Amino acid sequence: MTTLKKIHGLDNLKKADIQQLEAALQELTNGIEKLDQESISGMQKRLDAKIKPLRSLGVLEDISQQLAGIQRTSQPEIKGKAVLLMAGDHGVVAEGVSAAPQEITAQMFYSYLNGEAGINVLARNSGAKVICTDIGIALPLDPPELMANRVKNGTGNIAHGPAMTKQEALLALLTGAKVAAEAIDSGINLLATGEVGIGNTTPSAALISAFTGHTVEEVTGRGTGLKDDALKHKQDVIKLAIRVNEPDLADPLDTLAKIGGLEIAALAGAILEAAYQHVPIILDGIISTAAALTAAQIAPLSALYMISSHNSEEQGHRIALKQLGLKPRLDFNMRLGEGTGAALMFPMVEAALKIADEMATFESAGVSTGDF
């Protein structure tokens, strides 16, 4: 049983050596199971008895069945909700791949803590918490306790070398798992992914290209609003990063360490932990989905615990979702990140269960059945 003090056998992640971190990740991934088919069937029987044509509530029924399989009961319930917002900076911003300055990451982090940002508004609207974690912001934070989970002060510049060492990638992954475990231990059993990090669409596109086989041009968008020439430059930087680092595509941890990001790694770890603990996790946009792809490369069964949300304006997002076997459920032309699209799915997930719990059956309502 995961506790607040121990994460997969480790009492202190930062004091662990690489072999200990690898063993902890192995324990985590080995514990991820398939969904429970009996519970899925039980939920489908519940839904089929409702006063409606079979499968007429489409995606809501899909979500209900998925939740049943994840929680291993035909009577799943949501007890608490939270967005896990991971923050990290990227050395590649030195290459001019972002229209926004790097100091915005730290500035926005305070806004999240103060409940002022878009994700705070949307999470509050859904009755969800926002749990903010500094995994790799470049600038110092005040008070220093805010940096307790920081792995390093931003990644290296992937245009010239690896984003991080393999040990740092493991530490970021398991720190994300720890944050998720703490949220789950507090009674939360529906999670969502969120992030902040100027420049993070660049490593996200690099990972999506590497893991899907699509070209850099196909998966790279404008991020914070790059013009055409700047977009071409960003694509060239991503190609350079892949060429310089030569990630081993058969080793997702190597790929993550070389061309990924600290907050991406932490989100991947959170996704793996959610799957390990039989908790659904809602994906946000392209950064969250790059993390989800990474998680699925490490532990394929983790994809079964993912719930898609919106269709990001970032063009690589749909490609990444397709690789995971998912489709977007909302299309609001959003590209803010932070977990804003994922937060919009909280009411949809709860609505799916309300249909199962509150809608009358043919028998209870005295409605005639038929072949429909």
C-alpha positions in Angstrom: 0.0 0.0 0.0 1.5 3.4 -1.0 1.8 5.8 1.9 2.8 9.4 2.2 6.2 8.4 3.6 7.1 5.6 1.2 6.8 5.5 -2.5 7.4 2.0 -4.0 9.9 1.0 -1.4 11.7 4.4 -1.1 11.5 6.7 1.9 13.5 9.5 0.3 13.5 9.8 -3.4 16.2 12.4 -3.6 18.6 10.3 -1.6 18.0 7.2 -3.7 20.6 6.1 -6.3 19.7 5.2 -9.9 19.4 1.5 -9.2 17.0 2.1 -6.3 14.9 4.5 -8.5 14.8 2.0 -11.3 13.6 -0.7 -8.9 10.9 1.6 -7.6 9.7 2.4 -11.1 9.7 -1.3 -11.9 7.6 -2.1 -8.9 5.2 0.7 -10.0 4.8 -0.5 -13.5 4.6 -4.2 -12.6 1.6 -3.4 -10.4 -0.5 -1.9 -13.2 -3.4 -4.2 -14.1 -6.0 -4.6 -16.8 -9.5 -3.3 -16.2 -12.0 -5.6 -14.6 -14.2 -7.0 -17.3 -16.8 -8.3 -14.9 -17.4 -4.8 -13.5 -17.6 -3.4 -17.0 -20.2 -5.9 -18.0 -22.1 -5.2 -14.8 -22.1 -1.5 -15.6 -23.3 -2.2 -19.1 -26.2 -4.2 -17.8 -27.1 -1.3 -15.5 -27.1 1.1 -18.4 -29.0 -1.2 -20.8 -31.9 -1.3 -18.2 -32.3 2.5 -18.3 -35.3 4.1 -20.1 -33.4 4.9 -23.3 -32.4 3.1 -26.6 -29.3 0.9 -26.2 -26.0 2.9 -26.3 -27.9 6.1 -26.9 -25.8 8.1 -24.5 -22.6 7.3 -26.4 -19.5 8.7 -24.7 -21.2 8.9 -21.3 -21.8 5.2 -21.4 -18.2 4.6 -22.4 -16.9 6.6 -19.5 -19.3 4.8 -17.1 -18.0 1.4 -18.2 -14.4 2.6 -18.0 -14.8 3.9 -14.5 -16.4 0.6 -13.5 -13.5 -1.4 -14.9 -10.9 1.0 -13.3 -12.6 0.9 -9.8 -13.4 -2.8 -10.2 -17.0 -2.4 -9.3 -20.3 -2.0 -11.2 -21.1 0.8 -8.7 -18.2 3.2 -9.1 -18.3 6.6 -7.4 -16.3 9.8 -7.4 -15.2 10.9 -3.9 -12.9 13.8 -4.7 -11.3 15.5 -7.7 -8.0 17.3 -8.2 -5.8 18.7 -11.0 -2.2 17.8 -10.6 -0.3 20.8 -12.0 3.4 20.2 -12.6 5.7 23.1 -13.3 9.1 23.0 -15.1 11.3 25.2 -17.3 13.2 24.3 -20.4 16.7 25.2 -21.5 15.6 25.1 -25.1 13.9 28.5 -24.8 17.4 29.9 -25.3 16.9 28.9 -29.0 14.0 31.3 -29.4 11.3 28.6 -29.6 8.8 30.5 -27.5 7.1 33.9 -27.9 6.9 34.2 -24.1 9.8 34.9 -21.6 10.9 32.1 -19.3 10.2 34.0 -16.1 6.5 33.7 -16.7 6.7 30.1 -15.4 7.5 31.2 -11.9 5.2 34.1 -12.0 2.3 31.9 -13.1 3.1 29.4 -10.4 2.3 32.0 -7.8 -1.0 32.8 -9.6 -2.0 29.1 -9.3 -1.1 29.0 -5.6 -3.2 32.2 -5.1 -6.2 30.7 -7.0 -6.2 33.4 -9.6 -5.5 31.5 -12.9 -7.8 29.9 -15.5 -7.3 26.5 -14.1 -8.3 27.6 -10.6 -11.5 29.1 -11.9 -12.5 26.0 -13.8 -11.4 23.6 -11.1 -13.4 25.6 -8.5 -16.4 25.5 -10.8 -16.2 21.6 -10.8 -15.5 21.4 -7.0 -11.9 20.2 -7.7 -8.6 21.0 -6.0 -5.5 22.3 -7.8 -2.4 20.7 -6.5 0.7 22.6 -7.7 4.2 21.1 -7.7 7.5 22.7 -8.8 9.4 19.9 -10.5 11.9 22.1 -12.4 11.2 25.8 -12.5 14.5 27.7 -13.3 14.1 30.6 -10.9 14.0 30.4 -7.1 10.6 30.5 -5.3 9.8 32.1 -2.0 9.3 30.5 0.5 11.9 27.9 -0.3 9.5 25.1 0.8 7.8 25.6 -2.5 10.8 24.0 -4.1 10.8 20.9 -2.0 10.0 18.6 -5.0 12.2 20.4 -7.5 14.6 18.0 -9.3 16.8 20.7 -10.9 16.5 24.3 -12.1 15.1 23.6 -15.5 16.2 21.2 -18.2 19.3 21.4 -20.3 19.0 22.8 -23.8 18.0 19.8 -25.9 19.4 21.5 -29.0 22.9 20.9 -27.6 22.5 17.9 -25.3 20.1 15.9 -23.1 17.3 17.6 -21.2 18.3 15.7 -18.1 20.2 12.6 -16.9 18.4 9.3 -16.6 18.5 9.6 -12.8 16.9 13.0 -13.0 14.2 11.6 -15.3 13.5 8.8 -12.9 13.4 11.2 -9.9 10.9 13.4 -11.7 8.8 10.4 -12.7 8.7 9.1 -9.2 8.1 12.5 -7.7 5.0 12.8 -9.9 4.0 9.4 -8.7 4.4 10.6 -5.1 2.3 13.6 -5.6 -0.5 11.5 -7.1 -0.2 9.0 -4.3 -0.5 11.8 -1.7 -3.6 13.1 -3.5 -5.2 9.6 -3.6 -4.3 8.9 0.1 -6.2 12.1 0.9 -9.4 10.7 -0.5 -9.3 11.9 -4.1 -10.1 9.3 -6.7 -10.5 11.3 -9.9 -7.3 13.1 -11.1 -6.5 15.4 -14.0 -3.3 16.5 -15.5 -2.1 20.1 -15.8 1.2 21.9 -16.4 3.1 25.1 -16.8 6.4 25.7 -18.4 7.4 28.2 -21.0 8.8 26.3 -24.0 7.2 23.0 -23.1 5.5 22.4 -26.5 8.9 22.0 -28.0 9.9 18.8 -26.0 6.3 17.7 -26.2 6.5 17.7 -30.0 9.8 16.0 -29.9 8.5 13.2 -27.8 5.3 12.8 -29.9 7.4 12.7 -33.1 9.7 10.1 -31.5 6.9 7.9 -30.1 4.5 8.1 -33.1 6.9 8.2 -36.0 5.2 11.3 -37.4 7.3 14.1 -38.8 8.3 17.1 -36.7 6.2 19.3 -39.0 3.1 17.2 -38.5 3.3 17.4 -34.7 4.6 20.9 -34.0 2.3 23.8 -33.4 2.7 27.5 -32.5 2.8 27.2 -28.8 2.4 30.6 -27.2 1.7 32.1 -30.7 4.7 31.9 -32.9 4.6 33.4 -36.4 5.4 31.4 -39.5 9.2 32.0 -39.6 9.4 31.3 -35.8 7.4 28.1 -36.2 9.8 26.9 -38.9 12.7 27.7 -36.6 11.1 25.8 -33.8 10.7 22.7 -36.0 14.3 23.0 -37.0 15.4 23.1 -33.4 13.3 20.0 -32.6 14.9 18.1 -35.5 18.3 19.2 -34.3 17.5 18.0 -30.7 16.5 14.6 -32.0 19.6 14.4 -34.2 22.0 15.6 -31.5 20.6 13.4 -28.7 19.9 10.2 -30.7 17.2 8.9 -28.3 16.9 5.2 -28.1 13.3 4.8 -29.2 13.2 1.3 -27.7 13.9 2.8 -24.3 11.2 5.3 -23.3 13.1 6.5 -20.3 16.2 7.3 -22.4 14.0 9.2 -24.9 12.3 11.1 -22.0 15.6 12.0 -20.5 17.2 13.2 -23.7 14.4 15.2 -25.3 11.6 15.5 -22.7 10.9 17.8 -19.7 10.8 17.6 -16.0 7.1 18.4 -15.7 6.4 16.0 -18.5 8.2 13.3 -16.6 6.3 14.1 -13.4 3.0 13.9 -15.2 4.0 10.6 -16.7 4.7 9.4 -13.2 1.4 10.7 -11.9 -0.4 8.8 -14.7 1.4 5.6 -13.8 0.6 6.0 -10.1 -3.1 6.6 -10.9 -3.1 3.4 -12.9 -1.3 1.5 -10.2 -3.9 2.6 -7.6 -7.0 2.0 -9.9 -7.8 5.7 -10.3 -8.9 7.4 -13.5 -6.9 10.3 -14.8 -8.1 12.9 -17.3 -5.6 14.2 -19.9 -5.4 17.8 -20.8 -3.6 19.1 -24.0 -0.5 18.4 -25.9 2.0 18.5 -23.0 -0.2 16.2 -20.8 -0.7 13.9 -23.8 3.1 13.7 -24.5 3.4 12.7 -20.9 0.6 10.1 -21.4 2.4 8.7 -24.4 5.6 8.4 -22.3 3.7 6.6 -19.6 2.1 4.2 -22.1 5.5 3.5 -23.6 6.8 2.6 -20.1 3.6 0.6 -19.1 1.1 0.1 -22.0 -1.7 -0.9 -19.6 -1.6 2.6 -18.1 -3.5 3.9 -21.2 -6.6 2.1 -20.0 -6.9 4.5 -17.1 -6.7 7.6 -19.2 -9.7 9.8 -20.0 -9.4 12.2 -22.9 -10.7 15.7 -22.7 -10.5 18.4 -25.3 -9.0 18.7 -28.7 -6.1 21.2 -28.3 -5.3 23.7 -31.0 -1.8 22.3 -31.0 -1.7 20.1 -34.1 0.2 17.2 -32.6 -2.4 16.6 -29.9 -4.8 14.6 -31.9 -2.0 12.5 -33.3 -0.8 11.7 -29.8 -4.3 10.8 -28.7 -4.8 8.5 -31.7 -1.5 6.7 -30.8 -3.1 6.1 -27.3 -6.3 4.8 -28.9 -8.2 7.9 -27.7 -10.3 10.6 -29.3 -11.0 14.1 -27.9 -14.4 14.6 -26.3 -14.6 18.4 -26.4 -13.6 20.9 -29.0 -13.4 24.5 -27.7 -10.4 25.8 -29.7 -8.3 25.9 -26.5 -4.5 26.0 -26.1 -4.0 27.4 -22.7 -2.8 24.3 -20.9 -2.7 24.3 -17.1 -5.2 21.5 -17.1 -8.1 23.8 -18.3 -9.4 21.3 -20.8 -9.2 18.4 -18.4 -11.1 20.4 -15.8 -14.0 20.8 -18.2 -14.3 17.0 -18.2 -14.9 16.7 -14.5 -18.7 17.4 -14.9 -18.9 15.0 -17.8 -17.4 12.2 -15.8 -19.7 12.8 -12.9 -22.7 13.1 -15.3 -21.8 9.6 -16.7 -22.1 8.1 -13.2 -25.3 10.1 -12.4 -26.9 8.4 -15.4 -26.0 5.0 -14.0 -27.1 6.0 -10.5 -30.2 8.2 -11.0 -31.8 7.4 -14.3 -34.9 5.2 -14.0 -35.1 1.7 -15.4 -37.8 0.4 -17.7 -39.1 -1.7 -14.8 -39.1 1.1 -12.2 -40.7 3.6 -14.5 -43.2 1.3 -16.0 -42.0 2.0 -19.6 -42.5 -0.6 -22.3 -39.4 -2.2 -23.7 -38.7 -3.0 -27.3 -36.0 -3.9 -29.8 -34.4 -0.4 -29.8 
